[in-house]
Amino acid sequence: MTKIELTVDGAAVSDDVEPRMLLVQYLREKLGKTGTVIGCDTSNCGACTVHLDGTSVKSCNVLAVQANGRTVTTIEGLADTAEGELHPVQESFRECHGLQCGFCTPGMIMQAVDLLGENPDPTEEEVRLGMEGNLCRCTGYHNIVKSVLHAAEGAKA
Amino acid sequence: MTATQDRPAAEIGKDRRRKEDQRLITGRTRWTDNITLPGMLHMAMVRSPFAHASITSVDTEAAKASPNVVAVLSGKDFGAELGVCINAWPITPDQKTPTHSPMPADRVAFAGEIVAVVVARSAAEARDAAELVDVEYDELPAVIGIKKALEDQVLAHPDLGTNKSALWVFDSAEAGTGSEVDAAIETARADGILIEREYRQQRLIPAFMEPRSVVVDPTGEQITMWSATQIPHILRFALAATTGVPESKIRVIAPDVGGGFGGKLQTTPEEWIAWAVARRLSKPVKYTETRSESLMAAHHGRDQVQTLTLAADKDGKVTGLKVHLDADLGAYIAVVGGGVPVLGAFMFNAIYKFPSYRFECQTVLTNTTFTDAYRGAGRPEATYAIERLMDELAAEVGVDPLEIRERNWIKHEEFPFTTIAGLEYDTGNYEAATRLAKESFGYDALRAEQKERRDRGDRVQLGIGVSTFTEMCGLAPSRVLGSLDYGAGGWEHASVRMLATGKVEIVTGASAHGQGHETAFSQIVADRLGVPFEDVEVLHGDTQIAHKGLDTYGSRSLVVGGEALVRAVDKVIDKAKHLAAHLLEASEDDLEYNDGRFTVAGTDQGIAIQELSTAAFAAHNYPEDMEPSLDAEATYDPVNFNYPHGTHLCAMEVDTETGAVKMRKYTCCDDIGVIINPLIVAGQVHGGLVQGIAQALWEEAVHDEAGTLVSGSFVDYLLPTSADTISFDVVHTDDPSVCTTNTLGTKGVGEAGTIASTPAVVNAVVDAIRHLGINDIQMPCTPERVWRAIQGSKAGGATETPPDAMPHFKDGALNQDEGAGQ
């Protein structure tokens, strides 16, 4: 077991973990951050996407020990939802019907936030390429792409 | 009840944002895998690596000695309490049905079948110990693929004596719906047009995003199962029917379910094993599959060989269609396994007036993952075949593919129309949908561009694909299901609870997993009952709350479940009227109901539905001839299917040097009757389109000769991404063909996009290179297949997908990444 200390969604946490434990398992099993989900075992689907020090990562592709001393943001910490707030990208997914079953959605939103951070005014093509690592089976991507473009548009206004 | 239709802010037709989204976009979700119970144990499965083998021994000692392992059980450790996986739809009385144990003790029949389960305190420890279970097998010859199965040389189940499970036949001459198809074929052969083709419906994997998961808690008076399922009610029934636990002691909950597409329309070995283990250990257990397990062992879809003969006169008027399907069921006949291809029987004639028709479906067993429903279930396969054939016929006659369709389709003034397959289509307007789709697509301009590129000999050729589809949805009139030997009915149930505070709870037997029922059903109730949209709460997916239901599949929730809801609401209004008349001291005949309020005609007296709810709750003053309750329920059995239709147009660019295909534009005009929520409808169409397009271009589940699934991860099974797809042009007619068999006039839309799009795409690819002498490309239309077709090395592009995994999975191969190891 290895002791790790990190910040998750604004709270300092500390645990002893097996060195092989994945960050996504740590978030779900130790912290109960079940908003972040596991959709595959080959790092293809992106459902587990979170931010590590502000950059999107697939949390099935990071060991919990690698997050030691760092800051993790999950879908649950993206906005102060307890106060009824939503992040503009969350709002945009709702507005544009960018989700159906919602399983890929946390990963999609986290990836979209990162994408827009790097490129605040993307073209449709850039959104499609930037979201390529996140799979969705419900929406056909049409409204996901629209949601990301809508969020970019909103940020300009 | 039409009183609410003139409300200024009608909910029906409004693009309401979804109620369910707030939780889903903030991660406040309850997927089955999120559930943790005190003392809960975790399961891992030991699965057969062989497609067909006898189990000679299972050594569990090392696994049992592994840290925190509680139990290791194999098939021989269970008795009758394990139950059996059911086939609810034996398609013929003499169907050969292999017994499907959730965990066989003696013989496995496909790679991925479960032979043992490890139960431990954590999922990781269970998986570690599963590696230590030592199973000895005697490998048996495996039969893989439809053509091999038909030979009956190697048997998937030797004790059955054959791989042929059942032959189901419909013949229009025998049924009295039409004439003899063989006569039409002979006439066409002598003096007309005869098109004979064999099309392959490759095997697909539903690949819902949430892997299947099940939790069983045996510690209460009722045993509770949470499952990532589309069918909590059918699941409960099947558990009771096969495991000896009374139905009244079983509670099944489908919490948040992350997509299904038919893939979670199943009663699974994993659920049955979790059920048995929890009962055995008297502790809650959880099992969540990995994606690799899901792709290997959750049911697959499609997998047919279609042998087709289309007869027509010289003008392209179809005189007969003969269909022979060979359908691969896999190793077992799953819950509706054999019934899926049979559903196609009613759809091969599509929107056309065919005078003769014969359909045969031969189901076969192989040593592969069992197959069952996948979005469209039988109807996409049928639509693909007929829409591809209509394009071939157009080419033969030398007219535009839309022109050949128009010569054969049912004209809008001919509805209601009884088809050659015996269905009565109530309404439709193929002319209007086609006109609108053509306009929006820019059909004539794209045809002009196609001609220009062809004349110029451009390296990149343009093809235009057409698909004018219909489908039967709203499964299903119970009597029809009975006549097809299906084991259940097709009704749906709803109830309405008028709460004391004026809020309204509605309970539906439909079980949503992404469709947006909470929102659409709230809109229906808000309109009909005249209460605010926000005041309606939709409850579903828990058999103790929604005690009656037949769940969600086959585009049925709105058209069947929605109608049950309408009827329950109308009963509430009737009861409320009686109470209102009593309280207002007026005659019921003088009451009008508008905007949730009864008023006495010609006076300013009135009472709101919410006040009546409170009055019924208090029960201080109510008529003696009624109970103090406004609650009501309804069970609705549809009298007919409904028949949405649409015209889909697709433009594909094909690079004739590389075989690369690229989608340029996709337009669809679907006529689905009255639309409750256009936003949700568009979402259903988009998602459906991509699943159908993916069959045309990318997806295929491939087993190697030994029966190993080589497309067993998302690295090898090509699910489309945002970068592979385009934005779609979705339009609807202003004047839809309203369904006549339900009150709201709605038709199903959940499967439309998938059913329609596959042939549109393949027709476009073939259209782009038809001038090179090509009339078919086998699906998926990979660049390699297209290139080979163009090269002429393999006629028709009908090359089998090589059963190899990606090179990086080959034993001993070096890492293929550029620069690796430097």
HADDOCK unambig.tbl for C-alpha pairs under 7 A between the chains (distance, minus, plus):
assign (segid A and resid 34 and name CA) (segid B and resid 34 and name CA) 5.92 0.50 0.50
assign (segid A and resid 35 and name CA) (segid B and resid 27 and name CA) 3.70 0.50 0.50
assign (segid A and resid 35 and name CA) (segid B and resid 28 and name CA) 5.94 0.50 0.50
assign (segid A and resid 35 and name CA) (segid B and resid 29 and name CA) 6.23 0.50 0.50
assign (segid A and resid 36 and name CA) (segid B and resid 27 and name CA) 6.84 0.50 0.50
assign (segid A and resid 39 and name CA) (segid B and resid 209 and name CA) 5.89 0.50 0.50
assign (segid A and resid 39 and name CA) (segid B and resid 210 and name CA) 5.80 0.50 0.50
assign (segid A and resid 39 and name CA) (segid B and resid 211 and name CA) 6.31 0.50 0.50
assign (segid A and resid 39 and name CA) (segid B and resid 291 and name CA) 6.70 0.50 0.50
assign (segid A and resid 40 and name CA) (segid B and resid 290 and name CA) 6.51 0.50 0.50
assign (segid A and resid 40 and name CA) (segid B and resid 291 and name CA) 4.61 0.50 0.50
assign (segid A and resid 41 and name CA) (segid B and resid 290 and name CA) 6.48 0.50 0.50
assign (segid A and resid 41 and name CA) (segid B and resid 291 and name CA) 5.85 0.50 0.50
assign (segid A and resid 42 and name CA) (segid B and resid 714 and name CA) 6.87 0.50 0.50
assign (segid A and resid 44 and name CA) (segid B and resid 714 and name CA) 6.22 0.50 0.50
assign (segid A and resid 44 and name CA) (segid B and resid 715 and name CA) 6.97 0.50 0.50
assign (segid A and resid 75 and name CA) (segid B and resid 26 and name CA) 5.86 0.50 0.50
assign (segid A and resid 75 and name CA) (segid B and resid 27 and name CA) 5.83 0.50 0.50
assign (segid A and resid 76 and name CA) (segid B and resid 26 and name CA) 5.65 0.50 0.50
assign (segid A and resid 76 and name CA) (segid B and resid 27 and name CA) 5.61 0.50 0.50
assign (segid A and resid 90 and name CA) (segid B and resid 25 and name CA) 5.82 0.50 0.50
assign (segid A and resid 94 and name CA) (segid B and resid 17 and name CA) 6.64 0.50 0.50
assign (segid A and resid 94 and name CA) (segid B and resid 21 and name CA) 6.17 0.50 0.50
assign (segid A and resid 95 and name CA) (segid B and resid 17 and name CA) 6.36 0.50 0.50
assign (segid A and resid 97 and name CA) (segid B and resid 679 and name CA) 6.91 0.50 0.50
assign (segid A and resid 100 and name CA) (segid B and resid 514 and name CA) 4.48 0.50 0.50
assign (segid A and resid 100 and name CA) (segid B and resid 515 and name CA) 6.31 0.50 0.50
assign (segid A and resid 101 and name CA) (segid B and resid 257 and name CA) 6.92 0.50 0.50
assign (segid A and resid 101 and name CA) (segid B and resid 258 and name CA) 5.00 0.50 0.50
assign (segid A and resid 101 and name CA) (segid B and resid 259 and name CA) 5.49 0.50 0.50
assign (segid A and resid 101 and name CA) (segid B and resid 513 and name CA) 5.64 0.50 0.50
assign (segid A and resid 101 and name CA) (segid B and resid 514 and name CA) 3.46 0.50 0.50
assign (segid A and resid 102 and name CA) (segid B and resid 24 and name CA) 5.45 0.50 0.50
assign (segid A and resid 102 and name CA) (segid B and resid 258 and name CA) 6.63 0.50 0.50
assign (segid A and resid 102 and name CA) (segid B and resid 514 and name CA) 6.99 0.50 0.50
assign (segid A and resid 103 and name CA) (segid B and resid 209 and name CA) 6.46 0.50 0.50
assign (segid A and resid 103 and name CA) (segid B and resid 210 and name CA) 6.24 0.50 0.50
assign (segid A and resid 103 and name CA) (segid B and resid 258 and name CA) 5.25 0.50 0.50
assign (segid A and resid 104 and name CA) (segid B and resid 209 and name CA) 6.84 0.50 0.50
assign (segid A and resid 105 and name CA) (segid B and resid 25 and name CA) 6.40 0.50 0.50
assign (segid A and resid 106 and name CA) (segid B and resid 25 and name CA) 6.33 0.50 0.50
assign (segid A and resid 106 and name CA) (segid B and resid 27 and name CA) 6.44 0.50 0.50
assign (segid A and resid 128 and name CA) (segid B and resid 722 and name CA) 4.91 0.50 0.50
assign (segid A and resid 128 and name CA) (segid B and resid 723 and name CA) 4.72 0.50 0.50
assign (segid A and resid 129 and name CA) (segid B and resid 722 and name CA) 6.98 0.50 0.50
assign (segid A and resid 129 and name CA) (segid B and resid 723 and name CA) 5.18 0.50 0.50
assign (segid A and resid 131 and name CA) (segid B and resid 722 and name CA) 6.36 0.50 0.50
assign (segid A and resid 132 and name CA) (segid B and resid 721 and name CA) 5.45 0.50 0.50
assign (segid A and resid 132 and name CA) (segid B and resid 722 and name CA) 5.33 0.50 0.50
assign (segid A and resid 132 and name CA) (segid B and resid 723 and name CA) 5.54 0.50 0.50
assign (segid A and resid 135 and name CA) (segid B and resid 721 and name CA) 5.92 0.50 0.50
assign (segid A and resid 136 and name CA) (segid B and resid 209 and name CA) 6.81 0.50 0.50
assign (segid A and resid 137 and name CA) (segid B and resid 208 and name CA) 6.22 0.50 0.50
assign (segid A and resid 137 and name CA) (segid B and resid 209 and name CA) 6.30 0.50 0.50
assign (segid A and resid 138 and name CA) (segid B and resid 687 and name CA) 4.97 0.50 0.50
assign (segid A and resid 139 and name CA) (segid B and resid 683 and name CA) 5.86 0.50 0.50
assign (segid A and resid 139 and name CA) (segid B and resid 686 and name CA) 5.98 0.50 0.50
assign (segid A and resid 139 and name CA) (segid B and resid 687 and name CA) 4.27 0.50 0.50
assign (segid A and resid 140 and name CA) (segid B and resid 686 and name CA) 5.24 0.50 0.50
assign (segid A and resid 140 and name CA) (segid B and resid 687 and name CA) 4.06 0.50 0.50
assign (segid A and resid 140 and name CA) (segid B and resid 690 and name CA) 5.10 0.50 0.50
assign (segid A and resid 141 and name CA) (segid B and resid 722 and name CA) 5.56 0.50 0.50
assign (segid A and resid 142 and name CA) (segid B and resid 686 and name CA) 6.52 0.50 0.50
assign (segid A and resid 142 and name CA) (segid B and resid 727 and name CA) 5.21 0.50 0.50
